[in-house]
Amino acid sequence: MKDMRDFIAEAEAVGELKRIKAEVDWDLELSHIAKLNEEQSGPALLFENVKGYTSPVISSVCTTTNRLALIMGMPKNTSLVELMREWVKRTAKQMPPQWVDTAPCKENILHGDDVDLLKFPVPKFFPKDGGRFFGTAVFVITKDPDTGWVNLGTYRLQVLGKNLLGTQFIKGKHADIMLKAYAARKEKMPVVAVVGADPLMFLMGAARLPAFESEYEFAGAIRGFPIEIVKGETVDLPIPASAEIVVEGEVDPEATLPEGPFGEYTGYYSGIGTTPRNFIKVNCITHRTNPVFWISTVGRATTDTHMTMALTYGATLWQGLEAMRIPGIKSVYCPPEGAGRFLAVISVKQMYPGHAAQVGTAAISTEMGAYGLKTVIVVDEDIDAWDWPRVLWALSFRFNPSRAEFIKRGRSTPLDPSLPIESRDITSRLIIDATIPYEWKEKPVPIELDKAIVKQVQSRWQELGLE
C-alpha cells in the first residue's frame, strides 16, 4: 500500500469500505452519518456526492482493528496488541525516505488568489463547533530551525478564511517547541498540512515519537520500503509524494486569531468560546485531480482518533520501555476507549524486588507517558494486558492499595475533562501494582486444573454435546 487510493481499493475488495452515492450535506449531516456508522463498527465510508462539491470524502478509515491491520499489511483479525507488537518489532531499525522529482500531489498547483481552502468539501462536525475544520485526519510537517529535525504531528485545523487555518499547537508538543525556536529568531515558521497520503503516515503523525526521531523512517520500516517524498513549492519541507492535498504556508509566532471551539476525542469540548491561537497563512495548495478528502469524526469513543492513538500510543509506550532496557515486558495495552493515552496496562514477568514499581514509574517517564498518562496498571505475566476480565480479577485479588504510588504533579493536556478548564497544565498520576510481589517468600497458591484431566475432558467434548 502506497497511498489512500490503494487503501480504498484494498478495503473495498475485502468488504471494509462502502461507497455512499446519495447526496450528503457537508454541514453536520456527513459527520453524523459517519459517527453513527462508527458506533455500529461499520465500514469505512466513501462519500461520492457531497453537496456543492465534485470530490469525495472518506471517513472511518481507522475505526476497527481489521482496517488498522490492513493499513499495516497484517492479516485480518490481528489483535490490537499484536499490531503493537509488530510495530515495535519492525521499527527496531529505521528506513530513510527517498526523494523523488515528480509526484501525484503536484497534479494541480494553486497560488495567490486561486488558493481557497473551501475548494474542498470541509465538513462542520458538531452543532457547537466554531466552524468548519479542515484538519481532523491530517498531519502537519514542521522543521526545527536549529537542528533540521523534521516532525510530523496531528493538530486540529479550523478554516478561518480562504487562506487561513487556525491551529492548536498544544503547549509542549513538538510543533509548539519548534514555533518557539522560530520566535526566538523573530522568523515565521514554514509548515505543511497533508490530507490523504498513505494512511500509515497519519498514524505516524499521531504517534508519540521522541524528539529528533523521524516519522518517515519509522513508516519506511513498517512498510518495508522507503517513503517517497518531494520538495514543497514554497517551503523547504519534505512532503509525501502520495498526498491527496498539500497545504503550504507559514505561522507568525506573534500573530493570533480567534479559534475554536471543537468537539474533542474525550467526548467533551475543551472550552465553549473562542481562544486566540496561532494560525497558518496559506501560500500554496497542491492536490491530486479529484482529491479524496479524509476526515475523522473525533467526538466520543470510538473513532479513528481513538483507534489510531490506541495503536500508536501503545506502540510508542512499548518502544520507550524497550529502549530503557527494562526486562520482562510481555505486553502493553492502551485501550481505545481512553484514546490510548490516559490509561495503560502493562504485563511483566517479574525478575527482582521492585520490578513492577520500576515498570510503572518508567511508563510515565517515556515520551508518550509523560504527556497526560494518568493511570498505569501493572500485572503479572500470566495476565495479558488486554484481557480486561483477568485485569479486573488482578485488581480485585492481587492489588493492595498500600502498594499504589500517587504522584501529585505530572504534565497534563488541555483536552483532559477531568480537570477544570482553566487549570489543565498539571495532573496527578496513579501507578497500580496489581502483581504478586516478587519478594514474598510465601505467595498465594493458585488453583489449577489437572492437565491430564483437561486433555481427557477435551477429547470427550463432542460426546458431551458441548460442540
N, C-alpha and C positions, 0 to 999 in steps of 0.2 A: 504494500500500500504506500503510495507516494503523495496523495492529495485527497481532498474532500470528495472529488468525483469518483475516485477509486472506492472510497468508503460507501458512497451511495450505491454503486453497482454491486459491491460485495454484500452489503447489508440487505439490499432488495433480493438478491439471489438466495439468501438463506431465511427470508421471511422476517427480517428485522427492521424493515422500513416500509412505510405506506405512503403513497402519493395522494395528496388532497387536491382534487381538481376543482371543487366548488369554490366560488369566490369567498374570500375571508377578509374581514376588515383588520388592518394593522392596529387600529385603535381598540385595544382591550380584547377584542374577540379572538385574535390569533393566539395571544398568550394564554387565554382562558381555555381554549381547546387543548393547547399543548399541556397545560398544567393538569387538567382533568385526565388527559391521556396518561400522563406520567404517574398519577395516583393509582391508576389501574395497571401499572407496569406494562404499558402499551409500547408499540414500536416507535422508532424514530419517525418523525413526520416531515414530509417534504411538501410545503405549501406552494403549489404551482400557479395559483391565481389570487395574488394579494391585491386588494382593491387599490386601484390607481397606479399599479406597477406591473412591469412585464417580467421582472426577475424573481426567482423563487427564494423562499425562506426555509431553512431546515431547523428543526428543534429536536430535543430529547435524544441527542446523539450518544450521550454517555450515561443514560439513566439506568442501565442494567449492567450486571457483570458480564453478560453474554456480549454486549456491544463493546465494553471495555476490552474483553478478550479478543474480539475481532480487531480492534484498533491495535492491540499489541501483537497480533499474529499468533494468538494462542487458541487452543481448541474450545469449542462451545462447552458450556457448563464448567469451565475452570472457575474455581472459587476466588473470591477477592483476595484472600490471604495467599493463595498460590500465585496470583498475578503479582502481588507484592514481592513474594519470594523470588520470582523470575526477574522482576525489575532489579532487585538487589544483585542477583547473580549476573545478569547481562551487563550491568553498568560498572562492574568491577574494573573494567578497562574501557576508557572512552574512545570515541572515534571522531576526529575533527571533521568539520563540514567542508564542502567542496564548492569553490567559486565557479560560477558559470557566467557566460556573457549575455545570454538571452534567456527569457523566462516567460511562462504563460501570464504571470501577473503584470506584464508590461504590454498586454494586447491593447489596452486603452490608457492614455496618459492625459490627465486633466490639470491645467494650470490656470492661475488667475481667476477670472470671472466664471470659468467653467467648473470650478470647484464648488460642489454642493453636496453636503452630507445627506440631504434628504432626497437625493437622486436614487438612494437605496431604500428598500422597504423597512425602515427602522420602526419597531413597534413601541407603543405605550403599553406597559405591562400591567400595572395595578392602578385603581382609581385615585389613590392618594399620591402617586408618583408625581414628581415635579415636571415631567415632560417625557420625551422620547429618548430612550437610551440606546445609543449606537454600540456601546461596549458592554456586553454581558458574557458572550463567549468570544473573547478577544484576548490577545496578548500584546503588551506594549514593549517595544525594544528601546533600550537606552544604553549609553556608554559612559563610563567613568572618565572624566576629562584628564585625570592624572595618571591612571594606570592603563587605560584602554580596555578594561574589563567590560564586556557586553553582558547585559542582563535581559532576560525575558520575564515579565511579570504580568499578572492579571489584575486589572483595575477597572472599576466601572467608568464608563464614559457617557456623559449626557450631551445631547445635541443642544447647544446654546445659540446657534446661528448657523448659517450655511457653511461657514468655515471655522466654527468654534466648537471645541469639545471640552466640556467641563470634566475635571479629573478628581479622583480621590486617591492621591498618593499617601497612604496611611503612614503616620509617623514611624520612622524606623525601618520601613520597607526599603528595598534596595533602590527603587526609583527615587524615593524621598532622600536617601543618603546621597545619591548622585546629584539630585537637584540642589542640595546644599553646597556641594562642591562647585557647581556652576555659579551659585550665588556668591560664593567667596571670590570667584574670578570676575564677578559682575558680567557674566555672559548668559545667554539664553541656552537652554538645553535642547538639542535636537532629539526628536522622538519619532517613532513609527508605531502605528497601531495596525495590527494584522487581523483580518477576519477570514476564516475558512481555508487555512492551509491544511497540510497533513494533520488530522485530528490529534495525533500524538504531540504536536507542537503546542497545542492548547493545554494538554496535560503537563507538559514541561513548564509552561508559563505559570501553572498553578502550583507546581512542586516547590517545596521549601528547601531549595538547594542552598548550601552555604555560599557566602560571598566569594567571588573570584572563580566559582565553578561555572562551566559552560553548559547551558541547556542544550545547545546544538550538539555538543559532544556526547551528552547523555542520550539524546534522542538517536543519534547515529549508532550508539552502542546497542540500544534496544532494537532498532531497525535491522542492524547488521550491515548497513551500507551508509555512506556519508549523506548528510542532509545537504541538498543543493541550495546555495544562497547566491544572491545577486545584489549589486550595489543599488542604493537608492538614487532617485533622480535629483533630489535636493539636499539629501543628508548622507553623511558618511557612516552608514549603518548597514549591517548585513541583514538581508531580507529573504525569507523563504521563497524560493522560486515558484513553489506550488500555491502561493496565496491566491485567494479569490479577490480580496480587496486589500489595498495597502494605502494607509493614510500617513502622509509625511508632513511633519510640522515642527514647531518649536514651542517651548514653555519658558515664559519670562518668570524667573523666580520671585519677582517683586509684584507681579500683577495677579489680581484675583477677580472672579465674577461669582455671583450667587449660584450655587449648585445644589441639587437635591430637591426634595428627599427621594429615596428609593427603597422599595421593599427588599430587605436583605435575606440571605440564606438562613438566618436564625429564625425566620418567620415573623420578624418584627422590623419596624423602622428604627434606624439609629438616630432619629430626630425627625420632627414633622416639618419644621421650617427649612428655609434655605441656609446654606453656610458659605461664607467666602472661601473659595478654593482656587488653586492654580488651574489654568486651562491651556489647551493646545490650540495654537493658531495654525490652521491647516494651510499649507502652501501648495500641496500637490496630492492628487489621488491617482493611483494606477489600479486597474482592475481587469480581470478576465472578461471576455464577452459573455453577457448573461450570467453575471456572478451569483453564486449561491451565498446568501446572507445567513450566517449561523447565529442563533440566539440560545440563551439559557433562560428559563423562566425564573430562576433563582427562587425566592419565596421559601415556604416551609418545606421540610424534607418530604420526599426525596427527589431531587432534581439532578441535572448534570453537575451542578456545583458540588452537591453533597457526595455523589459517587466519585467525581474526579478528585476531590480533596481526600476522601477516604483512601483511595488508591495512592495518590501521590504523597500525601502527608504521612500515611502509614509506611510507605516505602522509604521515604527520606528519614523518618524516625529510625527505622530499622537500619538503614545505611549509617546513620550517625552513631548508633550503638556499636555497630560492627567496626566503624572507624576508631572508636575508643578502645578497641581490642577487649571488650568485655566478653568473657567466655560464657557459654551455656545458653545463649538466646535461642529459643526454639521457635517462637512465633510472636508476631506483633499484630495487633488489630486496633484500628481506629474506626469506630462504627460510623457508617454514612449518616445515621440519624443525628449525630453530633457534628456533621460536616467534617469528620476526620480530624478535628483539631482540639476539641475541648476535653476529650476523654480518650485514654489509651489503655489497652490491656496487653500485658507482656508476660509470656510464658518463659520460664527459665529453669534450667537444670542447675540446682544449687551445688556449689563445689566448696564453699567455705563459709564460716560465720559472717553475717552481714552482706552476703552476696545479693539477696533480694533488695535490701536497702540501697545498695550501690546501683542496682539497675534502675530503681525508682528515681533516685537523685540524678543519675546520668540522663534519664529521659527528659527531664525538664531543663537540662543543660545543653541539649542538642540545638541546632539551628531551628528545627521545627518546634521542639518542645518549649523553647524559651519564649515563644510568642503565643500566649493565650492558652496553653495546655494547663488545665485546672486540676484534673484528677488522673492519677496513674494507679492502676490496679496490677499488682504483680502476683502471678500464680505459679504453682509448681509445674514441672514438665509433663505430668500426667493429665494436664488440662490444656486443651487447645485454646488459644487466646480468643477465638471467635465463637466458642461453644458457650453461649450465654447460660443455658441451664446449669452447666458444670461450673461456670464462673460464679453464678449466684450460690451454688452449693458451697463453693470455697469461701465466699463472703459470709455465709451462714455458719459454717462449721470449722473453718481454719483461721478466719480473721479475728483478731482480738484488738479492739480499739486502742489499747495501750501501745500497740506497735505502729499505729498510724503516725505519719510525720505531717505536721501542719506548718506550712510556710506562709508567712504573712504578706510578703511582698514579692511580686513577680510581674513581668511585663504583660500587659493586657492588650486588648484590641478595642477600638471604639465601636465595634459591632456587637459586643457582648451584652445582651439584655438583662443579665443577672446583676449588672452594676448600674448605678444612676447615670443618666445620660451625660451629666456634667462632670462625671468623675470616673472615667474609664481607662486611665493610664495604667493603673496598678490593680492587680488581682491577687487573691490568695491561692494557694495550691494545697492539694491533699494527696499524699502518697500512701496507698493502702497496701500493706503487706498481707496478702491472703495466702501465704505459704505456711508450711510447717517449718519452723525454724531449724536450720541446718544443725545447730549446735546442741539441740535436745538429744540427750542420751537415750531417753525413752520416748519414742514417738508413738502417736496413735496407731493402733493396729488396724489396717484396713480390712474390710470384709471382701473376700474374693470368691468367685465361683471356681469350682474344681474344673480344671481344663479338660480332663478326660471325660467328665460327665457332660460338659458343654459340647464336646465333639460327638458324644453318643446321642445327646438330645437333638442336635442339629441334623444328624443322619435320619432321625425319625420325624422331622418337622412336617413333611408331606403326609406321612401316615397319621399324624395327629390332627390333620385337617387345618394346619396353620399356614398353608401356602395357597 
